[in-house]
Amino acid sequence: MWESRVGFKTGPSAGKPPTVASVPTFASRLLWGLVAAVLVGAVLLVLSVVRPNRGVDELAETPRVVLVAMSGTPEQPGFAGFLAILNPASRVVKVVPVPGTLPVVAPSDPLWSEAPRLTPRQIAAVVGRDLHIPVSGYFIVDAPEAQAVLSALAASAPGWPAHLTSDQLLRALGWPYGIPGAQGQLDALQAIITGLPELPPSQDPLLNVALKASHTNLSLYQMFMLATYIRGDTLELAPAKGVGR
């Protein structure tokens, strides 16, 4: 039986990232730049001075599998996400699309329709179980806020591809049924990684709202390390088969 989302915690590093209200504007924008990229192509970048979580410092030392996704609401169900496979022995970050058609319990209740009723931990558990991959972390952003950021990106990021409208971007990522076009998803992720740091300062309030709508079991230190991997290396689309081995 699934547990309620209300009051759910997994440990000292569970729950939403701390607020960035006290972080200077520039740092806040840099932080969100990779947060939004995580949900569709990279991950949260934070200040390197943040104290690490001593229980999970090994993120940079051993292979890790992190679920990055956006999840809908009961009124607007949907799911789009991927697994980021991090291996310190490789300069390539493997990206494995997560099908929204994965059955939560039975094929009649696919992940894309059930995600709004599940906690982030439960979503990660379903993905790990059905893909036979041990998922060690998750970063999930609520769809309304994520969509607002993507729309702002398509409308105001300098150099953004003219053909990649916000609707086309969402479809490329697999929203709402979690069925992306293989190469289309990878191209969208690359565009987002390039475009997010270029969003104008006028988007700062929107980015901070989206930060508050994120859910993760990763510490800030882990997210910093994940951002370092994804921002600095090459994304490569990979099949789910064999990732867990």
Stockholm file with secondary structure:
# STOCKHOLM 1.0

chainA/1-245         MWESRVGFKTGPSAGKPPTVASVPTFASRLLWGLVAAVLVGAVLLVLSVVRPNRGVDELAETPRVVLVAMSGTPEQPGFAGFLAILNPASRVVKVVPVPGTLPVVAPSDPLWSEAPRLTPRQIAAVVGRDLHIPVSGYFIVDAPEAQAVLSALAASAPGWPAHLTSDQLLRALGWPYGIPGAQGQLDALQAIITGLPELPPSQDPLLNVALKASHTNLSLYQMFMLATYIRGDTLELAPAKGVGR
#=GR chainA/1-245 SS CCCCSTTCCCSTTCSSCCCCTTSCHHHHHHHHHHHHHHHHTCCCCCCTTSCCCTTSGGGGTSCEEEEEEEECCSSSCCEEEEEEEECTTCSEEEEEECCTTCBSSSTTSBHHHHGGGSCHHHHHHHHHHHHTCCCCEEEEEEHHHHHHHHHHHHHHSTTCCTTCCHHHHHHHHTTTBTCCCHHHHHHHHHHHHHHGGGCCGGGHHHHHHHHHTEEESSCHHHHHHHHHHHHHSEEEECCSTTTTC
#=GC SS_cons         CCCCSTTCCCSTTCSSCCCCTTSCHHHHHHHHHHHHHHHHTCCCCCCTTSCCCTTSGGGGTSCEEEEEEEECCSSSCCEEEEEEEECTTCSEEEEEECCTTCBSSSTTSBHHHHGGGSCHHHHHHHHHHHHTCCCCEEEEEEHHHHHHHHHHHHHHSTTCCTTCCHHHHHHHHTTTBTCCCHHHHHHHHHHHHHHGGGCCGGGHHHHHHHHHTEEESSCHHHHHHHHHHHHHSEEEECCSTTTTC
//
